[in-house]
Amino acid sequence: MATSYTCDGCGATLGSGDELIRESRHTGRSWYCQYCRTPVPAAIAERLSHREDGSPTDRRP
Ligand SMILES: [Zn+2]
């Protein structure tokens, strides 16, 4: 079970990487709430999205 995170900006419950916006930067990845674009702590975002991270072909219908 993944740990969910409550967005500081809009209060949405972010339970997976699908609900995050990911941006790649030179210093690493930055993550944002897909609803209000409030930054999400990387440690939390990486955990939420680890299932799909590095496995772009692992998509289930
Ligand atoms: Zn939000």
N, CA, C, O and the ligand as a Tripos MOL2 file, in Angstrom:
@<TRIPOS>MOLECULE
protein
  245   243    62     0     0
PROTEIN
NO_CHARGES

@<TRIPOS>ATOM
      1 N           0.8380   -1.2070    0.0000 N.3       1 MET1
      2 CA          0.0000    0.0000    0.0000 C.3       1 MET1
      3 C           0.8720    1.2550    0.0000 C.2       1 MET1
      4 O           1.7640    1.4070    0.8350 O.2       1 MET1
      5 N           0.6080    2.1210   -0.9210 N.am      2 ALA2
      6 CA          1.3690    3.3600   -0.9830 C.3       2 ALA2
      7 C           0.8000    4.3670    0.0120 C.2       2 ALA2
      8 O          -0.4000    4.4110    0.2820 O.2       2 ALA2
      9 N           1.6920    5.1500    0.5290 N.am      3 THR3
     10 CA          1.2570    6.1940    1.4410 C.3       3 THR3
     11 C           0.7310    7.3760    0.6320 C.2       3 THR3
     12 O           1.3650    7.8150   -0.3270 O.2       3 THR3
     13 N          -0.4010    7.8720    1.0190 N.am      4 SER4
     14 CA         -0.9520    9.0100    0.3040 C.3       4 SER4
     15 C          -0.4580   10.3070    0.9400 C.2       4 SER4
     16 O           0.0180   10.3390    2.0750 O.2       4 SER4
     17 N          -0.5940   11.3610    0.1630 N.am      5 TYR5
     18 CA         -0.1290   12.6570    0.6250 C.3       5 TYR5
     19 C          -1.2160   13.6890    0.3780 C.2       5 TYR5
     20 O          -1.8070   13.7340   -0.7010 O.2       5 TYR5
     21 N          -1.4730   14.5060    1.3710 N.am      6 THR6
     22 CA         -2.4710   15.5430    1.2040 C.3       6 THR6
     23 C          -1.8010   16.8330    0.7530 C.2       6 THR6
     24 O          -0.9190   17.3590    1.4320 O.2       6 THR6
     25 N          -2.2270   17.3350   -0.3990 N.am      7 CYS7
     26 CA         -1.6390   18.5400   -0.9600 C.3       7 CYS7
     27 C          -1.8270   19.7410   -0.0350 C.2       7 CYS7
     28 O          -2.9150   19.9820    0.4880 O.2       7 CYS7
     29 N          -0.7450   20.4820    0.1500 N.am      8 ASP8
     30 CA         -0.8130   21.6780    0.9940 C.3       8 ASP8
     31 C          -1.6250   22.7900    0.3390 C.2       8 ASP8
     32 O          -2.1790   23.6560    1.0170 O.2       8 ASP8
     33 N          -1.6860   22.7520   -0.9930 N.am      9 GLY9
     34 CA         -2.3250   23.8430   -1.7150 C.3       9 GLY9
     35 C          -3.8380   23.7120   -1.8100 C.2       9 GLY9
     36 O          -4.5700   24.6550   -1.5120 O.2       9 GLY9
     37 N          -4.3100   22.5160   -2.2330 N.am     10 CYS10
     38 CA         -5.7410   22.3680   -2.4820 C.3      10 CYS10
     39 C          -6.3850   21.2920   -1.6240 C.2      10 CYS10
     40 O          -7.6030   21.1190   -1.6520 O.2      10 CYS10
     41 N          -5.5710   20.5670   -0.8610 N.am     11 GLY11
     42 CA         -6.1310   19.5660    0.0290 C.3      11 GLY11
     43 C          -6.4640   18.2510   -0.6470 C.2      11 GLY11
     44 O          -7.0420   17.3620   -0.0210 O.2      11 GLY11
     45 N          -6.1060   18.1120   -1.9190 N.am     12 ALA12
     46 CA         -6.3710   16.8620   -2.6270 C.3      12 ALA12
     47 C          -5.5190   15.7380   -2.0610 C.2      12 ALA12
     48 O          -4.3830   15.9590   -1.6400 O.2      12 ALA12
     49 N          -6.0680   14.5400   -2.0520 N.am     13 THR13
     50 CA         -5.3030   13.3770   -1.6410 C.3      13 THR13
     51 C          -4.5920   12.7980   -2.8460 C.2      13 THR13
     52 O          -5.2140   12.3250   -3.7970 O.2      13 THR13
     53 N          -3.2650   12.8480   -2.7810 N.am     14 LEU14
     54 CA         -2.4550   12.3510   -3.8850 C.3      14 LEU14
     55 C          -1.9680   10.9530   -3.5340 C.2      14 LEU14
     56 O          -1.1150   10.7810   -2.6630 O.2      14 LEU14
     57 N          -2.5100    9.9730   -4.2120 N.am     15 GLY15
     58 CA         -2.2160    8.5910   -3.8420 C.3      15 GLY15
     59 C          -1.3210    7.8470   -4.8050 C.2      15 GLY15
     60 O          -0.9130    6.7210   -4.5210 O.2      15 GLY15
     61 N          -1.0040    8.4530   -5.9420 N.am     16 SER16
     62 CA         -0.1410    7.7790   -6.9080 C.3      16 SER16
     63 C           0.5490    8.7980   -7.8020 C.2      16 SER16
     64 O           0.2000    9.9780   -7.8140 O.2      16 SER16
     65 N           1.5320    8.3160   -8.5470 N.am     17 GLY17
     66 CA          2.2660    9.1930   -9.4420 C.3      17 GLY17
     67 C           1.3830    9.7860  -10.5350 C.2      17 GLY17
     68 O           1.7060   10.8190  -11.1210 O.2      17 GLY17
     69 N           0.2720    9.1170  -10.7970 N.am     18 ASP18
     70 CA         -0.6220    9.6200  -11.8340 C.3      18 ASP18
     71 C          -1.2280   10.9690  -11.4720 C.2      18 ASP18
     72 O          -1.7100   11.7010  -12.3360 O.2      18 ASP18
     73 N          -1.1970   11.2830  -10.1920 N.am     19 GLU19
     74 CA         -1.8070   12.5270   -9.7420 C.3      19 GLU19
     75 C          -0.7740   13.6340   -9.5430 C.2      19 GLU19
     76 O          -1.0700   14.7010   -9.0060 O.2      19 GLU19
     77 N           0.4380   13.3460   -9.9900 N.am     20 LEU20
     78 CA          1.5130   14.3190   -9.8510 C.3      20 LEU20
     79 C           2.0290   14.7580  -11.2110 C.2      20 LEU20
     80 O           2.0040   13.9960  -12.1780 O.2      20 LEU20
     81 N           2.4910   15.9840  -11.2710 N.am     21 ILE21
     82 CA          3.1790   16.4630  -12.4640 C.3      21 ILE21
     83 C           4.6670   16.3520  -12.1980 C.2      21 ILE21
     84 O           5.1660   16.8240  -11.1760 O.2      21 ILE21
     85 N           5.3750   15.7190  -13.1330 N.am     22 ARG22
     86 CA          6.8060   15.5170  -12.9420 C.3      22 ARG22
     87 C           7.5870   16.3580  -13.9500 C.2      22 ARG22
     88 O           7.3020   16.3550  -15.1480 O.2      22 ARG22
     89 N           8.5600   17.0630  -13.4380 N.am     23 GLU23
     90 CA          9.4300   17.8500  -14.3140 C.3      23 GLU23
     91 C          10.8810   17.4680  -14.0520 C.2      23 GLU23
     92 O          11.3250   17.4360  -12.9040 O.2      23 GLU23
     93 N          11.6110   17.1780  -15.1170 N.am     24 SER24
     94 CA         13.0170   16.8140  -14.9700 C.3      24 SER24
     95 C          13.8900   18.0570  -15.0400 C.2      24 SER24
     96 O          13.7060   18.9170  -15.9020 O.2      24 SER24
     97 N          14.8260   18.1350  -14.1340 N.am     25 ARG25
     98 CA         15.7500   19.2630  -14.1000 C.3      25 ARG25
     99 C          17.1720   18.7570  -13.8990 C.2      25 ARG25
    100 O          17.3970   17.5830  -13.6030 O.2      25 ARG25
    101 N          18.1080   19.6490  -14.0620 N.am     26 HIS26
    102 CA         19.5070   19.2590  -13.9190 C.3      26 HIS26
    103 C          19.7930   18.7290  -12.5190 C.2      26 HIS26
    104 O          20.6200   17.8350  -12.3450 O.2      26 HIS26
    105 N          19.1250   19.2700  -11.5490 N.am     27 THR27
    106 CA         19.3850   18.8760  -10.1630 C.3      27 THR27
    107 C          18.5300   17.6960   -9.7380 C.2      27 THR27
    108 O          18.6120   17.2420   -8.5960 O.2      27 THR27
    109 N          17.7060   17.1950  -10.6610 N.am     28 GLY28
    110 CA         16.8220   16.0970  -10.2980 C.3      28 GLY28
    111 C          15.4100   16.3730  -10.7590 C.2      28 GLY28
    112 O          15.1730   17.1870  -11.6510 O.2      28 GLY28
    113 N          14.4820   15.6830  -10.1380 N.am     29 ARG29
    114 CA         13.0910   15.8640  -10.5300 C.3      29 ARG29
    115 C          12.3650   16.7700   -9.5680 C.2      29 ARG29
    116 O          12.6230   16.7870   -8.3640 O.2      29 ARG29
    117 N          11.4560   17.5170  -10.1380 N.am     30 SER30
    118 CA         10.5700   18.3160   -9.3180 C.3      30 SER30
    119 C           9.1490   17.7990   -9.5120 C.2      30 SER30
    120 O           8.7690   17.3860  -10.6070 O.2      30 SER30
    121 N           8.3950   17.8260   -8.4650 N.am     31 TRP31
    122 CA          7.0440   17.2650   -8.4990 C.3      31 TRP31
    123 C           6.0230   18.2940   -8.0550 C.2      31 TRP31
    124 O           6.2830   19.1170   -7.1760 O.2      31 TRP31
    125 N           4.8620   18.2330   -8.6760 N.am     32 TYR32
    126 CA          3.7970   19.1820   -8.3510 C.3      32 TYR32
    127 C           2.4540   18.4690   -8.3310 C.2      32 TYR32
    128 O           2.2520   17.4680   -9.0190 O.2      32 TYR32
    129 N           1.5520   18.9990   -7.5380 N.am     33 CYS33
    130 CA          0.1580   18.5530   -7.5420 C.3      33 CYS33
    131 C          -0.4350   18.8410   -8.9170 C.2      33 CYS33
    132 O          -0.2610   19.9340   -9.4540 O.2      33 CYS33
    133 N          -1.1280   17.8690   -9.4810 N.am     34 GLN34
    134 CA         -1.6720   18.0750  -10.8190 C.3      34 GLN34
    135 C          -2.8610   19.0280  -10.8010 C.2      34 GLN34
    136 O          -3.2470   19.5480  -11.8470 O.2      34 GLN34
    137 N          -3.4330   19.2600   -9.6550 N.am     35 TYR35
    138 CA         -4.6310   20.0940   -9.5720 C.3      35 TYR35
    139 C          -4.2990   21.5640   -9.3950 C.2      35 TYR35
    140 O          -4.9280   22.4220  -10.0140 O.2      35 TYR35
    141 N          -3.3190   21.8600   -8.5570 N.am     36 CYS36
    142 CA         -3.0380   23.2600   -8.2550 C.3      36 CYS36
    143 C          -1.5620   23.6170   -8.4440 C.2      36 CYS36
    144 O          -1.1650   24.7710   -8.2770 O.2      36 CYS36
    145 N          -0.7600   22.6170   -8.7920 N.am     37 ARG37
    146 CA          0.6610   22.8330   -9.0680 C.3      37 ARG37
    147 C           1.4630   23.2980   -7.8610 C.2      37 ARG37
    148 O           2.4820   23.9740   -8.0050 O.2      37 ARG37
    149 N           1.0110   22.9420   -6.7000 N.am     38 THR38
    150 CA          1.8110   23.1800   -5.5090 C.3      38 THR38
    151 C           2.9310   22.1400   -5.4640 C.2      38 THR38
    152 O           2.6820   20.9560   -5.6900 O.2      38 THR38
    153 N           4.1570   22.5680   -5.1760 N.am     39 PRO39
    154 CA          5.2610   21.6060   -5.1070 C.3      39 PRO39
    155 C           5.0120   20.5170   -4.0630 C.2      39 PRO39
    156 O           4.5230   20.7880   -2.9660 O.2      39 PRO39
    157 N           5.3560   19.2870   -4.4270 N.am     40 VAL40
    158 CA          5.2450   18.1470   -3.5230 C.3      40 VAL40
    159 C           6.6590   17.7060   -3.1650 C.2      40 VAL40
    160 O           7.5040   17.5800   -4.0510 O.2      40 VAL40
    161 N           6.9350   17.4660   -1.8730 N.am     41 PRO41
    162 CA          8.2760   17.0210   -1.4730 C.3      41 PRO41
    163 C           8.7200   15.8090   -2.2800 C.2      41 PRO41
    164 O           7.9690   14.8480   -2.4390 O.2      41 PRO41
    165 N           9.9460   15.8630   -2.7880 N.am     42 ALA42
    166 CA         10.4540   14.8210   -3.6820 C.3      42 ALA42
    167 C          10.4350   13.4430   -3.0290 C.2      42 ALA42
    168 O          10.0940   12.4530   -3.6770 O.2      42 ALA42
    169 N          10.7910   13.3740   -1.7700 N.am     43 ALA43
    170 CA         10.8430   12.0790   -1.0900 C.3      43 ALA43
    171 C           9.4720   11.4100   -1.0770 C.2      43 ALA43
    172 O           9.3630   10.1920   -1.2150 O.2      43 ALA43
    173 N           8.4430   12.2100   -0.9130 N.am     44 ILE44
    174 CA          7.0840   11.6770   -0.9000 C.3      44 ILE44
    175 C           6.6310   11.3380   -2.3100 C.2      44 ILE44
    176 O           6.0470   10.2800   -2.5470 O.2      44 ILE44
    177 N           6.9000   12.2320   -3.2340 N.am     45 ALA45
    178 CA          6.4720   12.0190   -4.6110 C.3      45 ALA45
    179 C           7.1280   10.7870   -5.2150 C.2      45 ALA45
    180 O           6.4760   10.0100   -5.9140 O.2      45 ALA45
    181 N           8.4070   10.6100   -4.9490 N.am     46 GLU46
    182 CA          9.1080    9.4480   -5.4850 C.3      46 GLU46
    183 C           8.4960    8.1550   -4.9520 C.2      46 GLU46
    184 O           8.3930    7.1570   -5.6660 O.2      46 GLU46
    185 N           8.1000    8.1930   -3.7070 N.am     47 ARG47
    186 CA          7.5070    6.9990   -3.1020 C.3      47 ARG47
    187 C           6.1550    6.6800   -3.7430 C.2      47 ARG47
    188 O           5.8410    5.5270   -4.0400 O.2      47 ARG47
    189 N           5.3710    7.7310   -3.9460 N.am     48 LEU48
    190 CA          4.0430    7.5360   -4.5280 C.3      48 LEU48
    191 C           4.1290    7.0160   -5.9540 C.2      48 LEU48
    192 O           3.2600    6.2680   -6.4020 O.2      48 LEU48
    193 N           5.1590    7.4070   -6.6530 N.am     49 SER49
    194 CA          5.2410    7.0870   -8.0730 C.3      49 SER49
    195 C           6.2040    5.9510   -8.3830 C.2      49 SER49
    196 O           6.4490    5.6470   -9.5500 O.2      49 SER49
    197 N           6.7550    5.3200   -7.3480 N.am     50 HIS50
    198 CA          7.8210    4.3510   -7.6000 C.3      50 HIS50
    199 C           7.3720    3.1990   -8.4970 C.2      50 HIS50
    200 O           8.1910    2.5840   -9.1810 O.2      50 HIS50
    201 N           6.0810    2.9120   -8.4920 N.am     51 ARG51
    202 CA          5.6000    1.7940   -9.2830 C.3      51 ARG51
    203 C           5.8790    2.0090  -10.7750 C.2      51 ARG51
    204 O           6.2830    1.0870  -11.4830 O.2      51 ARG51
    205 N           5.6580    3.2340  -11.2290 N.am     52 GLU52
    206 CA          5.8140    3.4950  -12.6490 C.3      52 GLU52
    207 C           7.1810    4.1050  -12.9650 C.2      52 GLU52
    208 O           7.5720    4.1990  -14.1280 O.2      52 GLU52
    209 N           7.8980    4.5140  -11.9280 N.am     53 ASP53
    210 CA          9.1710    5.1600  -12.1660 C.3      53 ASP53
    211 C          10.1630    4.1880  -12.8130 C.2      53 ASP53
    212 O          10.4350    3.1230  -12.2590 O.2      53 ASP53
    213 N          10.6920    4.5410  -13.9590 N.am     54 GLY54
    214 CA         11.6630    3.7000  -14.6330 C.3      54 GLY54
    215 C          11.0380    2.5560  -15.4100 C.2      54 GLY54
    216 O          11.7430    1.7720  -16.0450 O.2      54 GLY54
    217 N           9.7440    2.4600  -15.3610 N.am     55 SER55
    218 CA          9.0640    1.4050  -16.0980 C.3      55 SER55
    219 C           7.9060    1.9800  -16.9100 C.2      55 SER55
    220 O           6.7390    1.7050  -16.6280 O.2      55 SER55
    221 N           8.2370    2.7680  -17.9040 N.am     56 PRO56
    222 CA          7.2030    3.4550  -18.6910 C.3      56 PRO56
    223 C           6.2940    2.4930  -19.4440 C.2      56 PRO56
    224 O           5.1900    2.8640  -19.8430 O.2      56 PRO56
    225 N           6.7490    1.2700  -19.6390 N.am     57 THR57
    226 CA          5.9140    0.3170  -20.3870 C.3      57 THR57
    227 C           4.9610   -0.4500  -19.4840 C.2      57 THR57
    228 O           4.0910   -1.1810  -19.9570 O.2      57 THR57
    229 N           5.1350   -0.2770  -18.1920 N.am     58 ASP58
    230 CA          4.2770   -1.0120  -17.2670 C.3      58 ASP58
    231 C           2.9640   -0.2720  -17.0490 C.2      58 ASP58
    232 O           2.7150    0.2720  -15.9730 O.2      58 ASP58
    233 N           2.1530   -0.2590  -18.0530 N.am     59 ARG59
    234 CA          0.8470    0.3990  -17.9390 C.3      59 ARG59
    235 C          -0.2540   -0.6420  -18.0480 C.2      59 ARG59
    236 O          -0.2910   -1.4440  -18.9810 O.2      59 ARG59
    237 N          -1.1250   -0.6070  -17.0960 N.am     60 ARG60
    238 CA         -2.2260   -1.5460  -17.1140 C.3      60 ARG60
    239 C          -3.5360   -0.8290  -17.4300 C.2      60 ARG60
    240 O          -3.7610    0.2870  -16.9620 O.2      60 ARG60
    241 N          -4.3770   -1.4460  -18.2010 N.am     61 PRO61
    242 CA         -5.6570   -0.8320  -18.5790 C.3      61 PRO61
    243 C          -6.5990   -0.6660  -17.3940 C.2      61 PRO61
    244 O          -7.7110   -0.1640  -17.5560 O.2      61 PRO61
    245 ZN         -3.0380   20.6220   -4.9570 Zn       62 ZN62
@<TRIPOS>BOND
     1     1     2 1
     2     2     3 1
     3     3     4 2
     4     3     5 am
     5     5     6 1
     6     6     7 1
     7     7     8 2
     8     7     9 am
     9     9    10 1
    10    10    11 1
    11    11    12 2
    12    11    13 am
    13    13    14 1
    14    14    15 1
    15    15    16 2
    16    15    17 am
    17    17    18 1
    18    18    19 1
    19    19    20 2
    20    19    21 am
    21    21    22 1
    22    22    23 1
    23    23    24 2
    24    23    25 am
    25    25    26 1
    26    26    27 1
    27    27    28 2
    28    27    29 am
    29    29    30 1
    30    30    31 1
    31    31    32 2
    32    31    33 am
    33    33    34 1
    34    34    35 1
    35    35    36 2
    36    35    37 am
    37    37    38 1
    38    38    39 1
    39    39    40 2
    40    39    41 am
    41    41    42 1
    42    42    43 1
    43    43    44 2
    44    43    45 am
    45    45    46 1
    46    46    47 1
    47    47    48 2
    48    47    49 am
    49    49    50 1
    50    50    51 1
    51    51    52 2
    52    51    53 am
    53    53    54 1
    54    54    55 1
    55    55    56 2
    56    55    57 am
    57    57    58 1
    58    58    59 1
    59    59    60 2
    60    59    61 am
    61    61    62 1
    62    62    63 1
    63    63    64 2
    64    63    65 am
    65    65    66 1
    66    66    67 1
    67    67    68 2
    68    67    69 am
    69    69    70 1
    70    70    71 1
    71    71    72 2
    72    71    73 am
    73    73    74 1
    74    74    75 1
    75    75    76 2
    76    75    77 am
    77    77    78 1
    78    78    79 1
    79    79    80 2
    80    79    81 am
    81    81    82 1
    82    82    83 1
    83    83    84 2
    84    83    85 am
    85    85    86 1
    86    86    87 1
    87    87    88 2
    88    87    89 am
    89    89    90 1
    90    90    91 1
    91    91    92 2
    92    91    93 am
    93    93    94 1
    94    94    95 1
    95    95    96 2
    96    95    97 am
    97    97    98 1
    98    98    99 1
    99    99   100 2
   100    99   101 am
   101   101   102 1
   102   102   103 1
   103   103   104 2
   104   103   105 am
   105   105   106 1
   106   106   107 1
   107   107   108 2
   108   107   109 am
   109   109   110 1
   110   110   111 1
   111   111   112 2
   112   111   113 am
   113   113   114 1
   114   114   115 1
   115   115   116 2
   116   115   117 am
   117   117   118 1
   118   118   119 1
   119   119   120 2
   120   119   121 am
   121   121   122 1
   122   122   123 1
   123   123   124 2
   124   123   125 am
   125   125   126 1
   126   126   127 1
   127   127   128 2
   128   127   129 am
   129   129   130 1
   130   130   131 1
   131   131   132 2
   132   131   133 am
   133   133   134 1
   134   134   135 1
   135   135   136 2
   136   135   137 am
   137   137   138 1
   138   138   139 1
   139   139   140 2
   140   139   141 am
   141   141   142 1
   142   142   143 1
   143   143   144 2
   144   143   145 am
   145   145   146 1
   146   146   147 1
   147   147   148 2
   148   147   149 am
   149   149   150 1
   150   150   151 1
   151   151   152 2
   152   151   153 am
   153   153   154 1
   154   154   155 1
   155   155   156 2
   156   155   157 am
   157   157   158 1
   158   158   159 1
   159   159   160 2
   160   159   161 am
   161   161   162 1
   162   162   163 1
   163   163   164 2
   164   163   165 am
   165   165   166 1
   166   166   167 1
   167   167   168 2
   168   167   169 am
   169   169   170 1
   170   170   171 1
   171   171   172 2
   172   171   173 am
   173   173   174 1
   174   174   175 1
   175   175   176 2
   176   175   177 am
   177   177   178 1
   178   178   179 1
   179   179   180 2
   180   179   181 am
   181   181   182 1
   182   182   183 1
   183   183   184 2
   184   183   185 am
   185   185   186 1
   186   186   187 1
   187   187   188 2
   188   187   189 am
   189   189   190 1
   190   190   191 1
   191   191   192 2
   192   191   193 am
   193   193   194 1
   194   194   195 1
   195   195   196 2
   196   195   197 am
   197   197   198 1
   198   198   199 1
   199   199   200 2
   200   199   201 am
   201   201   202 1
   202   202   203 1
   203   203   204 2
   204   203   205 am
   205   205   206 1
   206   206   207 1
   207   207   208 2
   208   207   209 am
   209   209   210 1
   210   210   211 1
   211   211   212 2
   212   211   213 am
   213   213   214 1
   214   214   215 1
   215   215   216 2
   216   215   217 am
   217   217   218 1
   218   218   219 1
   219   219   220 2
   220   219   221 am
   221   221   222 1
   222   222   223 1
   223   223   224 2
   224   223   225 am
   225   225   226 1
   226   226   227 1
   227   227   228 2
   228   227   229 am
   229   229   230 1
   230   230   231 1
   231   231   232 2
   232   231   233 am
   233   233   234 1
   234   234   235 1
   235   235   236 2
   236   235   237 am
   237   237   238 1
   238   238   239 1
   239   239   240 2
   240   239   241 am
   241   241   242 1
   242   242   243 1
   243   243   244 2
@<TRIPOS>SUBSTRUCTURE
     1 MET1         2 RESIDUE 1 A MET
     2 ALA2         6 RESIDUE 1 A ALA
     3 THR3        10 RESIDUE 1 A THR
     4 SER4        14 RESIDUE 1 A SER
     5 TYR5        18 RESIDUE 1 A TYR
     6 THR6        22 RESIDUE 1 A THR
     7 CYS7        26 RESIDUE 1 A CYS
     8 ASP8        30 RESIDUE 1 A ASP
     9 GLY9        34 RESIDUE 1 A GLY
    10 CYS10       38 RESIDUE 1 A CYS
    11 GLY11       42 RESIDUE 1 A GLY
    12 ALA12       46 RESIDUE 1 A ALA
    13 THR13       50 RESIDUE 1 A THR
    14 LEU14       54 RESIDUE 1 A LEU
    15 GLY15       58 RESIDUE 1 A GLY
    16 SER16       62 RESIDUE 1 A SER
    17 GLY17       66 RESIDUE 1 A GLY
    18 ASP18       70 RESIDUE 1 A ASP
    19 GLU19       74 RESIDUE 1 A GLU
    20 LEU20       78 RESIDUE 1 A LEU
    21 ILE21       82 RESIDUE 1 A ILE
    22 ARG22       86 RESIDUE 1 A ARG
    23 GLU23       90 RESIDUE 1 A GLU
    24 SER24       94 RESIDUE 1 A SER
    25 ARG25       98 RESIDUE 1 A ARG
    26 HIS26      102 RESIDUE 1 A HIS
    27 THR27      106 RESIDUE 1 A THR
    28 GLY28      110 RESIDUE 1 A GLY
    29 ARG29      114 RESIDUE 1 A ARG
    30 SER30      118 RESIDUE 1 A SER
    31 TRP31      122 RESIDUE 1 A TRP
    32 TYR32      126 RESIDUE 1 A TYR
    33 CYS33      130 RESIDUE 1 A CYS
    34 GLN34      134 RESIDUE 1 A GLN
    35 TYR35      138 RESIDUE 1 A TYR
    36 CYS36      142 RESIDUE 1 A CYS
    37 ARG37      146 RESIDUE 1 A ARG
    38 THR38      150 RESIDUE 1 A THR
    39 PRO39      154 RESIDUE 1 A PRO
    40 VAL40      158 RESIDUE 1 A VAL
    41 PRO41      162 RESIDUE 1 A PRO
    42 ALA42      166 RESIDUE 1 A ALA
    43 ALA43      170 RESIDUE 1 A ALA
    44 ILE44      174 RESIDUE 1 A ILE
    45 ALA45      178 RESIDUE 1 A ALA
    46 GLU46      182 RESIDUE 1 A GLU
    47 ARG47      186 RESIDUE 1 A ARG
    48 LEU48      190 RESIDUE 1 A LEU
    49 SER49      194 RESIDUE 1 A SER
    50 HIS50      198 RESIDUE 1 A HIS
    51 ARG51      202 RESIDUE 1 A ARG
    52 GLU52      206 RESIDUE 1 A GLU
    53 ASP53      210 RESIDUE 1 A ASP
    54 GLY54      214 RESIDUE 1 A GLY
    55 SER55      218 RESIDUE 1 A SER
    56 PRO56      222 RESIDUE 1 A PRO
    57 THR57      226 RESIDUE 1 A THR
    58 ASP58      230 RESIDUE 1 A ASP
    59 ARG59      234 RESIDUE 1 A ARG
    60 ARG60      238 RESIDUE 1 A ARG
    61 PRO61      242 RESIDUE 1 A PRO
    62 ZN62       245 GROUP 0 **** ****
